[in-house]
């Protein structure tokens, strides 16, 4: 009998099973692949200061980082990517690299560096989930880590201050969202009729931006205009998480949809810059056993029940 798996992650809110991007990636993939996880929230523990989140415990194994956790699940025969072709597997790694390079810095800035959002939403949420005196320490520590990561990845000479790179961060993020929207089109998933690891990563990155009540975010305003991406997130929440975390109805579509300039050739150029990350993830995929995965029959969505045509 396989050892039980426990996932330690930040807790739920905003109609999401977790407010934390990386935790959402793992939670979504576990639902897609049929993996049974015991979820433990790290909200009230001193480990919040030092431990990585999410963290998977299985027997004597302790695995951190989403890519490593997903690879570990595949070795346990929970493989949502089993039916992908070699080309689709390469596209998956390319788009994940795009998310890390272009969208993550903007998310870090939106939630942790933007003064209004940090003061009104992010800091109060994490402070309320941490005991005294950690409620004073944890949010500020996470904010410093976010700022350092942005400057490390985006602060290329002569741009060394956060105010100098904000424009580029959000421009790259909008381009990334446009590319994802173009690739998704009218489908419910990025590849075929079943969600894969790419769907898990996109959901983890986009859902917090879609669901959080941010007092200041032009990036969120841009996302709301990409109706297929917001529907993508709502559909995953409805089909895979509604029984545990009831969600409010989707936001109404905007009156005017912003035109999307999706240049697929740019995606290829962006992916070339992430060759090291792609090679590392490719090694993880190659080392994973290719067994037919365990899947749970997802709850049919309301949209699919009412219509036989794809959304």
Secondary structure, DSSP 8 states (H G I E B T S, - for coil): ----EEEEE---BTTBS-SSHHHHHHHHHHHHHT--EEEEE-TTSGGGGTS-SSEEEETTEEEESHHHHHHHHHHTT--TTTT--HHHHHHHHHHHHHIIIIIHHHHHIIIIISHHHIIIIIHHHHHHTS-TTHHHHHHHHHHHHHHHHHHHHH--TT--SHHHHHHHHHHHHHHHHHHHHHHHTT-SSSSTTS--HHHHHHHHHHHHHHHS--SS-HHHHHHHT-HHHHHHHHHHIIIIITTTS---------SS-------HHHHHHHHHHTHHHHHHHHHHHHHS-------------HHHHH-SS--
